[in-house]
């Protein structure tokens, strides 16, 4: 992590941090490390440099741990941080106790029910959205939530030292207003913002109230560097800035000039830590679940999907495509099994609960239509089991990844890395990963059920040598930008010439 060590202190801001707390039967707090590519990558960075991670306390246990810690700071293992424990490698977590009402409005009503829907283009426009007084009140709460992060970063960042100014890297759409707010408070800090979602094109982005759309764009343009997962999303952001703000966009130099400030635009594709993922996939709990899955499959070919029960993941159309495969290609009856393992997502939102129920209903219909006494064609599970997911990756003959839109989709990258025999990847052209994986994957239109069914057939029928070759190409691409390098490249871009 030379890029982190070469400059000044690093601050990271994200809604969800690297730790979560729970209260045990004895009443004691215990900490658990978070998961995901961003968390694992930044934890590696944090072990090698002086990093402060600012995040929201998401539960009563989180708030209790933050209140008990000196200045709200915790070590990366969750212990209270000793006063004055600074220096290289002395990384810490600062949890913010955002008022519950503010957090609910900012996170659920605005971030996840508005901005997420805009960037993933999920609205059924004849029916929704409708922006009125309630939304205006929620937007004020979103401002307050972002302001809390900006003030925390401003207060925690030291002044410029021998290695240069502090650098703040702000993560994702939840905190899109933070860069402008932080720059106003601390113009001496170098600021980056990274978007993990797609970015909507101008015509769709304009669904937002005009002042809200402008405020989000201006918020991110407060940063010195704005990063995206693929060029398509970066271009869409630049298009919005040009069309809505009248900003000057230099596409050759990848810069946006607005009100005298220049923001560099960068593409930083997020991959996987292949060595770490491979080692985890070899652990005994994964081996146990692999044995169970192998027995369940009974020698049949496996179509695998691993997703959150998120509207954009397109699980229902994936199931419909599998049904179409069984209808149009009866030769696969008794010879294939589809396993769909889904992680519950945003269960506090009614639309997500309804979608999950609809997926389960469709799965039951497929099972009733095709199952025989000696063949279970479909297995759907909605729960949290990472070891089982890794086992499914290893066993997959075909991996189905068909989102409506996706910033990247690490599932498409994880499975080829740990695959035991090589798997074929059926991939939506609307996933950010398509920009890197399209030559080796079987690309589909996520709305075309018949086309997806045909791709599933092609993947199942693919000969071993071709499947192995393609999987090798996918794995090489997936490991080319591990999280540590992904983050280092953002810091390097932030430190580079403007």
Beta strands, then each sheet from edge to edge (+ up, - down):
strand 1: 10-13
strand 2: 19-23
strand 3: 29-33
strand 4: 51-56
strand 5: 73-74
strand 6: 92-96
strand 7: 167-171
strand 8: 190-194
strand 9: 225-228
strand 10: 248-250
strand 11: 255-258
strand 12: 261-267
strand 13: 301-308
strand 14: 336-343
strand 15: 378-382
strand 16: 398-401
strand 17: 424-428
strand 18: 442-444
sheet 1: 5+ 6- 4- 1- 7- 8- 9- 12- 11+ 10-
sheet 2: 2+ 3-
sheet 3: 15+ 14+ 13+ 16+ 17+ 18+
end
